[in-house]
């Protein structure tokens, strides 16, 4: 079992995804991810969306191939189950450390032809006694021999469903998590589709432990945030929010997500400080 550890404590477990059914788009993922106190802050195979797997890189439309899982939204028939599911296959480990993993992956279509090759880095860093930071980087290269494009249900005609990319599924609870963003933004409606510098989701685990996840996109690129809180708790930067994203032959697509995993519910001032500290990590 591959794990990310800090100070001898396991904070995340890495799965290769080979046990995922083809219709759920097999892919590597992180679950459970825990706070320093041990509260679980990810979910896998929830009843509401069986194709959600903790923290993963999930894209619903790469030139018609789904790396998200489940049904595909179509303009003429709505959401339907198609035989269009790809898979992400582990090729090799480029780096293996207690707090850092670098993995080479192949993204293939249903017939096994490679569309993309990915170098994915996951790293755990300590911030303080209550908080650690997960940093995930994806570097995708078009190896298909032709131009590809990345889409979403939104680009296929479903408004507000521009999801796809680095995606975090948090646990469902009796009460929806509170969501807050940079600049005083509050609530799902205000943050969904925004380019807030950061957003935070705060909930309570099954063990009664209070948790907060603060998401930000370090580096030079900021995608709109896809956010769900009321229906289910999920967060991720959207690669194709309202328009398809072209990826020419041989070109690369690089994205990064940094998540501060915190015990407790910091107030607004503490969240601003947390965001600044997390962003300054090297």
C-alpha positions as CSV (number, residue, x, y, z in Angstrom):
1,X,0.0,0.0,0.0
2,X,1.4,3.4,-1.0
3,X,0.9,6.1,1.6
4,X,1.9,9.8,2.2
5,X,3.2,10.2,5.7
6,X,4.5,13.1,7.9
7,X,6.2,12.6,11.2
8,X,5.5,8.9,11.1
9,X,1.7,9.5,10.6
10,X,-0.2,8.3,7.6
11,X,-2.2,11.1,6.1
12,X,-3.3,9.7,2.7
13,X,-3.5,6.4,1.0
14,X,-2.8,6.1,-2.7
15,X,-4.8,3.5,-4.7
16,X,-3.9,2.4,-8.3
17,X,-7.6,2.1,-9.3
18,X,-7.3,-1.3,-10.9
19,X,-10.3,-2.5,-8.9
20,X,-12.6,0.1,-10.4
21,X,-15.2,-1.1,-12.8
22,X,-14.7,0.0,-16.5
23,X,-17.9,2.1,-16.5
24,X,-16.6,4.2,-13.6
25,X,-13.4,5.1,-15.5
26,X,-10.6,3.4,-13.6
27,X,-8.0,5.8,-12.3
28,X,-5.5,6.3,-9.4
29,X,-6.9,8.2,-6.4
30,X,-6.2,9.2,-2.8
31,X,-8.5,7.9,0.0
32,X,-8.7,8.2,2.8
33,X,-7.1,11.5,3.3
34,X,-7.1,12.5,7.0
35,X,-6.5,15.6,9.1
36,X,-3.6,15.5,11.6
37,X,-6.1,14.4,14.2
38,X,-7.3,11.5,12.0
39,X,-10.7,12.8,10.7
40,X,-11.4,11.5,7.2
41,X,-12.0,14.3,4.6
42,X,-12.4,12.3,1.4
43,X,-15.1,9.9,0.1
44,X,-15.0,7.0,-2.3
45,X,-17.9,5.3,-4.2
46,X,-20.6,7.4,-2.4
47,X,-24.2,6.3,-3.1
48,X,-25.0,9.6,-4.8
49,X,-22.1,9.4,-7.3
50,X,-20.4,5.9,-7.4
51,X,-17.8,7.3,-9.8
52,X,-16.4,9.8,-7.2
53,X,-13.1,8.5,-5.8
54,X,-11.5,10.7,-3.1
55,X,-8.9,13.0,-4.6
56,X,-8.3,12.2,-8.3
57,X,-7.7,13.7,-11.7
58,X,-11.0,13.1,-13.5
59,X,-12.0,14.6,-16.9
60,X,-15.5,13.9,-18.4
61,X,-14.6,14.5,-22.0
62,X,-11.3,14.1,-23.8
63,X,-12.5,14.2,-27.5
64,X,-15.5,12.1,-26.5
65,X,-13.8,9.7,-24.1
66,X,-14.8,9.9,-20.4
67,X,-12.2,9.7,-17.7
68,X,-14.8,10.8,-15.2
69,X,-17.0,7.7,-15.0
70,X,-20.8,7.2,-15.1
71,X,-23.1,8.8,-17.5
72,X,-22.2,11.3,-20.2
73,X,-24.2,14.4,-21.0
74,X,-25.2,14.7,-24.6
75,X,-27.0,17.5,-26.4
76,X,-29.6,15.3,-28.0
77,X,-30.3,12.7,-25.3
78,X,-29.3,14.4,-22.0
79,X,-27.3,12.2,-19.5
80,X,-26.9,8.7,-20.8
81,X,-24.6,5.8,-20.1
82,X,-22.2,5.3,-23.1
83,X,-19.5,2.8,-23.8
84,X,-16.9,5.6,-23.9
85,X,-15.0,5.1,-20.7
86,X,-11.2,5.4,-20.7
87,X,-8.8,4.4,-18.0
88,X,-5.6,5.8,-16.4
89,X,-3.0,3.1,-16.0
90,X,0.1,3.2,-13.8
91,X,3.3,2.9,-15.8
92,X,6.1,3.5,-13.3
93,X,7.2,5.4,-10.2
94,X,9.6,8.2,-11.0
95,X,10.1,9.1,-7.3
96,X,9.1,7.3,-4.1
97,X,9.4,9.1,-0.7
98,X,7.5,9.1,2.5
99,X,6.0,12.5,1.8
100,X,6.3,12.6,-2.0
101,X,5.3,10.4,-5.0
102,X,5.9,11.0,-8.7
103,X,4.0,8.7,-11.0
104,X,4.0,8.1,-14.8
105,X,0.5,7.3,-16.1
106,X,-1.1,6.4,-19.5
107,X,-4.6,7.6,-20.3
108,X,-6.1,5.2,-22.8
109,X,-9.4,5.0,-24.7
110,X,-11.8,1.9,-24.5
111,X,-9.7,0.1,-27.2
112,X,-6.5,0.7,-25.3
113,X,-5.0,3.4,-27.5
114,X,-3.1,6.0,-25.6
115,X,-4.4,9.6,-25.7
116,X,-2.4,11.2,-23.0
117,X,0.7,10.5,-20.9
118,X,0.8,12.1,-17.5
119,X,3.4,12.8,-14.9
120,X,1.6,13.3,-11.5
121,X,3.2,14.5,-8.3
122,X,1.6,14.4,-4.9
123,X,3.4,15.8,-1.9
124,X,2.6,16.3,1.8
125,X,4.0,19.2,3.8
126,X,3.6,20.2,7.4
127,X,2.2,23.7,8.2
128,X,1.5,23.7,11.9
129,X,0.3,21.3,14.6
130,X,-3.3,21.4,13.3
131,X,-2.7,21.6,9.5
132,X,-0.8,19.9,6.7
133,X,-0.9,20.7,3.0
134,X,-1.4,18.4,0.0
135,X,0.1,19.5,-3.2
136,X,-1.0,17.8,-6.5
137,X,0.5,18.6,-9.9
138,X,-0.5,17.1,-13.2
139,X,1.5,17.4,-16.4
140,X,-0.5,15.9,-19.3
141,X,1.0,15.5,-22.8
142,X,-1.0,14.7,-25.9
143,X,0.5,11.5,-27.3
144,X,-2.4,10.5,-29.5
145,X,-0.9,11.7,-32.7
146,X,-3.8,14.1,-33.4
147,X,-5.3,17.2,-31.9
148,X,-7.5,16.6,-28.8
149,X,-9.9,18.8,-26.9
150,X,-11.2,18.7,-23.4
151,X,-14.8,19.3,-22.7
152,X,-17.4,19.0,-19.9
153,X,-21.2,18.6,-19.6
154,X,-21.4,22.4,-19.7
155,X,-19.6,22.6,-23.1
156,X,-22.0,19.9,-24.2
157,X,-25.1,21.9,-23.2
158,X,-25.7,21.5,-19.4
159,X,-25.3,24.9,-17.8
160,X,-23.2,25.2,-14.6
161,X,-21.7,21.7,-15.0
162,X,-18.3,22.7,-16.2
163,X,-16.5,20.2,-13.9
164,X,-13.4,18.2,-14.8
165,X,-9.8,18.2,-13.8
166,X,-8.3,17.9,-10.3
167,X,-11.3,17.0,-8.2
168,X,-11.8,16.5,-4.4
169,X,-14.9,14.6,-3.2
170,X,-15.5,15.3,0.6
171,X,-17.7,13.1,2.8
172,X,-21.4,13.6,2.9
173,X,-22.9,14.6,6.3
174,X,-26.2,15.4,7.8
175,X,-25.5,19.1,7.4
176,X,-23.9,20.5,4.2
177,X,-20.4,22.0,4.7
178,X,-20.0,25.8,4.9
179,X,-18.1,27.3,2.0
180,X,-16.2,30.6,2.2
181,X,-13.9,32.3,-0.3
182,X,-11.4,35.0,-0.7
183,X,-12.8,38.5,-0.6
184,X,-15.7,37.7,1.7
185,X,-17.5,35.4,-0.7
186,X,-19.9,33.0,1.0
187,X,-22.0,30.1,-0.2
188,X,-22.1,27.8,-3.2
189,X,-23.9,30.3,-5.5
190,X,-21.3,33.0,-5.0
191,X,-18.3,30.8,-5.4
192,X,-19.4,28.4,-8.1
193,X,-17.7,29.4,-11.3
194,X,-15.7,32.2,-9.6
195,X,-12.0,32.7,-9.8
196,X,-11.6,33.4,-6.1
197,X,-7.9,33.2,-5.0
198,X,-8.9,30.5,-2.6
199,X,-12.0,28.8,-1.2
200,X,-12.6,26.9,2.0
201,X,-15.0,24.1,2.8
202,X,-15.7,23.3,6.5
203,X,-17.6,20.3,7.8
204,X,-17.8,17.7,10.5
205,X,-16.7,14.1,10.2
206,X,-18.4,10.9,11.3
207,X,-16.2,10.9,14.3
208,X,-17.4,14.3,15.3
209,X,-14.2,15.9,14.3
210,X,-14.4,19.3,12.7
211,X,-12.4,19.8,9.5
212,X,-11.6,22.5,7.0
213,X,-10.2,22.2,3.5
214,X,-8.7,25.3,2.0
215,X,-8.2,25.1,-1.8
216,X,-5.9,27.3,-3.9
217,X,-4.2,27.1,-7.3
218,X,-0.5,28.0,-7.0
219,X,1.5,29.0,-10.1
220,X,0.5,31.1,-13.0
221,X,-2.9,29.6,-14.0
222,X,-6.3,30.0,-12.2
223,X,-9.3,28.1,-13.5
224,X,-12.9,28.7,-12.4
225,X,-14.0,26.8,-9.4
226,X,-16.5,24.0,-9.7
227,X,-18.2,23.7,-6.3
228,X,-21.0,21.6,-4.9
229,X,-22.0,21.9,-1.2
230,X,-25.8,21.5,-0.9
231,X,-26.3,18.4,-3.1
232,X,-22.9,16.8,-2.2
233,X,-19.5,18.2,-1.1
234,X,-17.1,18.4,-4.0
235,X,-14.5,21.0,-5.2
236,X,-12.2,21.3,-8.2
237,X,-10.7,23.8,-10.7
238,X,-12.6,23.4,-14.0
239,X,-10.6,22.8,-17.2
240,X,-13.5,23.4,-19.5
241,X,-15.9,25.7,-17.6
242,X,-17.8,27.1,-20.6
243,X,-15.7,26.4,-23.6
244,X,-13.7,23.4,-24.9
245,X,-10.0,23.5,-24.2
246,X,-7.9,22.5,-27.2
247,X,-4.8,20.3,-26.7
248,X,-2.7,20.1,-30.0
249,X,-0.7,17.1,-30.8
250,X,2.4,16.8,-28.6
251,X,1.4,19.8,-26.5
252,X,1.3,19.8,-22.7
253,X,-1.3,20.8,-20.2
254,X,-0.1,21.5,-16.6
255,X,-2.3,22.2,-13.6
256,X,-1.8,22.3,-9.9
257,X,-4.0,22.2,-6.8
258,X,-2.9,22.9,-3.2
259,X,-5.1,21.9,-0.3
260,X,-4.6,22.9,3.3
261,X,-6.1,20.1,5.5
262,X,-7.0,21.5,8.9
263,X,-8.5,20.3,12.1
264,X,-11.2,22.7,13.4
265,X,-13.1,25.6,11.8
266,X,-10.8,28.6,11.5
267,X,-12.5,32.0,11.4
268,X,-12.2,34.4,8.5
269,X,-9.0,36.0,9.6
270,X,-7.4,32.6,10.3
271,X,-8.5,31.4,6.9
272,X,-6.8,34.4,5.2
273,X,-3.6,33.7,7.2
274,X,-3.9,30.0,6.3
275,X,-4.2,30.8,2.6
276,X,-1.2,33.0,2.7
277,X,0.9,30.4,4.6
278,X,-0.1,27.6,2.2
279,X,0.7,29.7,-0.9
280,X,4.1,30.5,0.4
281,X,5.2,26.9,0.7
282,X,7.9,25.9,-1.7
